[in-house]
Each structure stands twice: as structure tokens, then as C-alpha cells.
Amino acid sequence: MEYIKDFKWEKGIKVKDLVRSYQNLGYQSIELNKASNVIVKMKKDNAKIFLTYTSNMVTSGLRGFFAQLIKLGMVDVIVTTVGGIEEDIMRAHGEKFSIGQFSDDDVELHEKGINRIGNILLKNESYMHLEDLMVGILDKIYKKQKRWAVSDFLKEIGLMLDDEDSILFQAAKYDVPIFCPAITDGGFGFHLYMFQQKHKDFVIDVVRDFGNILFVTDYDEKKGIIALGGSVSKHHAILSTLLNGGADYAVFMTTAHETDGSMSGATTKEAKSWGKVKCESDVATAIGDVTINFPLAMINALEQLDEEGLLKPRKQQEQEHKSLEEMKSNAKS
């Protein structure tokens, strides 16, 4: 039996020691520590890791952290909403988002051409610059091919970027598919619509991409889900695992609660009733702001994996795989 222990600050305390102390602190601290441990387990078990997040998390500084996780080999599949695509492209082209306040006068902001997302502010000019960029991007993509599955389309955009902190850039570089089933739910959708008015044979195929996410894994492969927030991004990933036998590991982080019956508030426990998460799976649901909870849980996991020599960036993994293949080839000859 575990017992509550008093938490005390120590000079020079590390993130892993802080999060480990959460297991005896109580309430959501215990769930956060559990979530971190599940992330470690899914990586150690060589599970294919799905990372899902809503666009507001890309608006925040988590954008660069997500890109880093791709580089570190902690993410194999991404599912997101279209705002996360738009704002990643904006930031990759030098746009800056400023910090405001939740109490800002929204009418005054509107008159100044400023949009508020919580306490983060985006100028209308940033979206106007995105529109200019999209004209050139879509022209190049159209010349290569007329019909695209969404994930292939997003990879092509990623290949056009040059920003180490860009999710699209890192995903394209390391062949991590990005799925965005609601690709038209934003300004991005308007740009696609307007382009299609001039090029009737241009198609972004969401149905074809549904097949892509189904075949990104299989029934026998171990599968892990880290769902940050809710929305279509969370459901699209767990639906794909449902059709492949269910997830073996799942971590949900959200500010929503299960009592409203929403996808955002749906817990890992509830997911078991659908078969989206296997009955015997290792799971955790941590309630709280993802900008606080996720860095703590993930950094603790990264430090544990690094201590055990299990944190290998994709470049190192590729080199080891290449060396192994060469050894096999030499042995045969």
C-alpha cells in the first residue's frame, strides 16, 4: 500500500524527481505521475505512438516541443486540427504571437485587427501573410499532382519549410504522417476552396486518408495514444486503433470532465467500453492544463528513458538500422 508523503523543495531538484514525488502527493499529481510512467512503458514496449492535439497547443510554445519529440523518436503518428497546421506554417515563416491577458477587451482587440486565443494574441496580418504563402504553396503542389490524400499533402508542405521547430518540417523529414481529418475547418479550408474554384481537378481526399491512418498500424502491433485535449483529433486516432484491435497504452490530458459526455472529457476508462483501448491496457487520465502537465510528464519520461539508454534520436536509430542491415547483408555474402 502506498502512503501520502509530504512534499518538500530541495535545492537543484530535477524534473524527474519532482514528478516522481507526485506519486505520493495526492489528487491529480498522482495521475500525472502515472501518465508519465505509461509514456515510458509504451516506448519501452516499442509501441507505435500516436500523438493527438488541438490547434490551441500549437498556438502556444508547445509547438517546438512537439517538433523536438518527433526528432527524438517519441512520436510515430500525429493527428491534429487545422489551426495547428496554419499556425505552424505561420511560425515557420517568422510570424510572432504575442502574450495578452484573459481579461483583454475583445471589442477593442477586434477593432485593432487582433484575435485572442486565451491569453495569446494573433494579428490579422498573420493570416493575410498565410494567404499569400498558400497561393505559392498550392501552385507548386498542384503542378506535381492534382489529387492528394491529406497526410501526403501535409508532408509535401513540410518539405517546403526550413524550420527545426516546425512540426510539419520535422514530420516530413522523418516520415511521420500528420493526419488532419477536418482540414477545411479554418482559414486553410477557405484557401483550398478558392484554389479549387480555379482548378476544378484539384482534390484533397479525406476519405483516402482515412484508409491511410487505418493502415499506418495493424492488429498485432503494439499501439500507444497520447491525446492532448479532445476534438476530432483525439477521436480520429482512437477510432483507428479501435479498428485495429484497440490501444495497448493510453494517456489522456484535458481540462474537460467526463460528466458532460464529450469526447474532450472522455476518460481512458470510458474508452475501454468501446474497445478503443484494450481492457488490459495501461492507461492514465490527467485533468489539467496541458501546457503545464504535458511538459512535466514528458520530460520525466525522457529523463528516465535517457538514463536507461533508451532515448535514441531518429538519426541515431536510422544509423543503427543501416548498420544492422549492412551486417545482415555481409553475413549473407
LINBEL-V297758 format. One record per residue. N is the residue number from 0. RES is the residue in one letter. PSI is psi in radians with two decimals (* if undefined). OMEGA is omega in radians with two decimals (none if undefined). Layout:
# LINBEL-V297758
n;res;psi;omega
N;RES;PSI;OMEGA
N;RES;PSI;OMEGA
This chain:
# LINBEL-V297758
n;res;psi;omega
0;M;2.35;3.10
1;E;2.62;3.13
2;Y;2.67;3.07
3;I;2.36;3.08
4;K;2.51;-3.14
5;D;2.31;3.11
6;F;2.38;3.10
7;K;2.48;3.10
8;W;2.41;3.03
9;E;2.42;-3.13
10;K;2.25;3.11
11;G;0.33;-3.11
12;I;2.41;3.14
13;K;2.80;-3.13
14;V;-0.77;-3.10
15;K;-0.62;3.12
16;D;-0.63;3.10
17;L;-0.90;-3.09
18;V;-0.63;3.11
19;R;-0.57;3.13
20;S;-0.34;-3.13
21;Y;-0.44;-3.08
22;Q;-0.26;3.12
23;N;0.24;-3.06
24;L;-0.72;3.12
25;G;2.84;3.05
26;Y;-2.35;-3.06
27;Q;-0.30;3.06
28;S;-0.71;3.12
29;I;-0.73;3.14
30;E;-0.63;3.13
31;L;-0.75;3.09
32;N;-0.70;3.12
33;K;-0.72;3.13
34;A;-0.75;3.13
35;S;-0.73;3.13
36;N;-0.61;3.11
37;V;-0.65;3.09
38;I;-0.74;3.10
39;V;-0.77;-3.11
40;K;-0.74;-3.11
41;M;-0.59;3.10
42;K;-0.75;3.14
43;K;-0.50;-3.11
44;D;0.13;-3.14
45;N;0.60;3.10
46;A;2.61;3.00
47;K;2.11;-3.01
48;I;2.10;3.05
49;F;2.19;3.02
50;L;2.13;3.10
51;T;2.50;3.14
52;Y;2.69;3.08
53;T;2.86;-2.98
54;S;-0.52;-3.11
55;N;-0.38;3.14
56;M;-0.46;3.05
57;V;-0.50;3.03
58;T;-0.63;3.14
59;S;3.12;3.13
60;G;0.04;3.07
61;L;-0.30;-3.14
62;R;-0.92;-3.12
63;G;-0.52;3.12
64;F;-0.73;3.08
65;F;-0.77;3.13
66;A;-0.70;3.13
67;Q;-0.67;-3.14
68;L;-0.60;3.05
69;I;-0.81;-3.12
70;K;-0.61;-3.13
71;L;-0.02;3.12
72;G;0.40;-3.12
73;M;-0.06;-3.11
74;V;2.30;3.13
75;D;-0.46;-3.12
76;V;2.42;3.11
77;I;2.40;3.00
78;V;2.22;-3.08
79;T;3.14;3.06
80;T;2.87;-2.91
81;V;-0.46;3.10
82;G;-0.58;3.11
83;G;-0.47;3.07
84;I;-0.86;-3.12
85;E;-0.87;-3.02
86;E;-0.45;3.02
87;D;-0.74;3.11
88;I;-0.75;3.12
89;M;-0.89;-3.10
90;R;-0.63;3.13
91;A;-0.39;3.11
92;H;0.39;2.97
93;G;0.03;3.11
94;E;2.52;-3.13
95;K;2.40;3.10
96;F;2.35;-3.08
97;S;2.85;-3.13
98;I;2.19;3.09
99;G;-2.50;3.12
100;Q;2.65;3.09
101;F;-0.43;-3.08
102;S;0.14;-3.14
103;D;2.61;3.11
104;D;1.89;-3.03
105;D;-0.55;3.09
106;V;-0.74;3.11
107;E;-0.71;3.10
108;L;-0.75;-3.14
109;H;-0.73;3.14
110;E;-0.46;3.12
111;K;0.00;-3.13
112;G;0.63;-3.13
113;I;2.36;3.13
114;N;2.42;-3.10
115;R;2.27;2.98
116;I;1.67;-3.03
117;G;-2.00;3.09
118;N;0.47;3.07
119;I;2.38;-3.05
120;L;2.33;3.11
121;L;2.34;3.14
122;K;2.61;3.06
123;N;-0.57;-3.13
124;E;-0.54;3.13
125;S;-0.67;3.11
126;Y;-0.54;3.08
127;M;-0.68;3.09
128;H;-0.66;3.10
129;L;-0.71;3.12
130;E;-0.76;3.11
131;D;-0.73;3.14
132;L;-0.73;-3.06
133;M;-0.55;3.11
134;V;-0.84;3.13
135;G;-0.72;-3.13
136;I;-0.82;-3.10
137;L;-0.61;3.08
138;D;-0.79;-3.13
139;K;-0.75;-3.12
140;I;-0.71;-3.13
141;Y;-0.65;-3.14
142;K;-0.51;3.13
143;K;-0.64;-3.02
144;Q;2.58;-3.09
145;K;-0.54;-3.06
146;R;2.24;-3.06
147;W;2.39;2.86
148;A;2.60;-3.03
149;V;-0.82;-3.08
150;S;-0.63;3.09
151;D;-0.69;3.10
152;F;-0.78;-3.13
153;L;-0.59;3.07
154;K;-0.70;3.14
155;E;-0.68;3.09
156;I;-0.75;3.13
157;G;-0.64;3.14
158;L;-0.31;3.13
159;M;-0.21;-3.08
160;L;2.84;3.11
161;D;1.26;-3.08
162;D;1.97;-3.10
163;E;-0.40;-3.14
164;D;0.11;3.13
165;S;2.31;3.10
166;I;-0.81;3.14
167;L;-0.72;-3.14
168;F;-0.90;-3.11
169;Q;-0.66;3.13
170;A;-0.74;3.11
171;A;-0.72;-3.11
172;K;-0.69;-3.06
173;Y;0.25;3.05
174;D;0.76;3.04
175;V;1.99;-3.07
176;P;2.45;3.04
177;I;2.11;3.13
178;F;2.36;3.13
179;C;1.47;-3.05
180;P;-0.48;3.12
181;A;0.97;-3.03
182;I;-0.42;-3.11
183;T;-0.03;-3.02
184;D;1.06;3.14
185;G;-3.05;3.10
186;G;-0.54;3.12
187;F;-0.74;3.12
188;G;-0.65;3.12
189;F;-0.71;3.12
190;H;-0.70;3.12
191;L;-0.71;-3.13
192;Y;-0.81;-3.11
193;M;-0.67;3.13
194;F;-0.66;-3.12
195;Q;-0.43;3.10
196;Q;-0.53;3.12
197;K;-0.40;-3.09
198;H;1.49;-3.03
199;K;-0.37;-3.13
200;D;0.07;3.12
201;F;2.15;-3.08
202;V;2.28;2.96
203;I;1.96;-2.93
204;D;1.78;-3.13
205;V;-0.51;3.14
206;V;-0.77;3.08
207;R;-0.63;-3.12
208;D;-0.43;3.04
209;F;-0.68;3.05
210;G;-0.66;-3.14
211;N;-0.74;-3.11
212;I;-0.50;3.08
213;L;-0.67;-3.07
214;F;0.12;3.08
215;V;-0.30;3.08
216;T;-3.12;3.10
217;D;3.11;-3.04
218;Y;-0.68;-3.03
219;D;-0.34;-3.09
220;E;2.45;3.04
221;K;2.42;-3.07
222;K;2.37;3.09
223;G;2.49;3.14
224;I;2.29;2.96
225;I;1.82;-3.07
226;A;2.01;-3.13
227;L;1.94;-3.01
228;G;-2.88;-3.08
229;G;-2.14;3.06
230;S;-2.97;-3.11
231;V;-0.51;-3.11
232;S;-0.77;3.12
233;K;-0.84;-3.06
234;H;-0.66;-3.11
235;H;-0.67;3.14
236;A;-0.82;-3.09
237;I;-0.45;3.04
238;L;-0.72;-3.14
239;S;-0.60;3.10
240;T;-0.60;3.07
241;L;-0.77;-3.10
242;L;-0.08;3.07
243;N;0.53;3.04
244;G;-0.09;3.12
245;G;2.74;-3.13
246;A;2.50;3.11
247;D;-0.42;3.14
248;Y;2.52;3.12
249;A;2.34;3.04
250;V;2.09;3.08
251;F;2.32;3.05
252;M;2.25;-3.05
253;T;2.82;3.01
254;T;-0.13;-3.13
255;A;2.87;-3.14
256;H;2.65;-3.03
257;E;-0.28;-3.04
258;T;-0.27;3.14
259;D;-0.03;3.09
260;G;0.23;-3.10
261;S;2.83;3.03
262;M;-0.63;3.14
263;S;-0.67;-3.10
264;G;-0.16;-3.10
265;A;2.25;-3.07
266;T;2.95;3.06
267;T;-0.56;3.11
268;K;-0.80;3.13
269;E;-0.64;-3.12
270;A;-0.46;3.13
271;K;-0.52;-3.14
272;S;-0.43;3.14
273;W;-0.26;-3.04
274;G;0.12;3.11
275;K;-0.54;3.05
276;V;2.29;-3.08
277;K;2.57;-3.10
278;C;-0.61;-3.11
279;E;0.20;-3.05
280;S;2.78;3.08
281;D;2.09;-2.99
282;V;2.84;3.04
283;A;2.47;3.05
284;T;2.04;-3.13
285;A;2.12;-3.14
286;I;2.17;3.12
287;G;3.01;-3.11
288;D;2.16;-3.10
289;V;-0.54;3.14
290;T;-0.30;3.06
291;I;-0.90;-3.00
292;N;-0.75;-3.03
293;F;-0.82;3.10
294;P;-0.70;3.14
295;L;-0.85;-3.11
296;A;-0.76;-3.08
297;M;-0.70;3.12
298;I;-0.70;3.07
299;N;-0.75;3.12
300;A;-0.75;-3.14
301;L;-0.74;-3.12
302;E;-0.68;3.09
303;Q;-0.81;-3.13
304;L;-0.66;3.14
305;D;-0.72;3.12
306;E;-0.58;-3.11
307;E;0.09;3.12
308;G;0.39;-3.08
309;L;-0.06;3.12
310;L;1.75;-3.09
311;K;1.97;3.09
312;P;2.66;-3.06
313;R;-0.62;3.14
314;K;-0.74;3.12
315;Q;-0.71;3.11
316;Q;-0.73;-3.14
317;E;-0.71;3.13
318;Q;-0.73;3.12
319;E;-0.69;3.12
320;H;-0.73;3.14
321;K;-0.75;3.13
322;S;-0.69;3.14
323;L;-0.74;3.13
324;E;-0.66;3.11
325;E;-0.68;3.09
326;M;-0.75;3.12
327;K;-0.72;-3.14
328;S;-0.74;3.13
329;N;-0.64;-3.14
330;A;-0.66;3.13
331;K;-0.64;-3.13
332;S;*;none
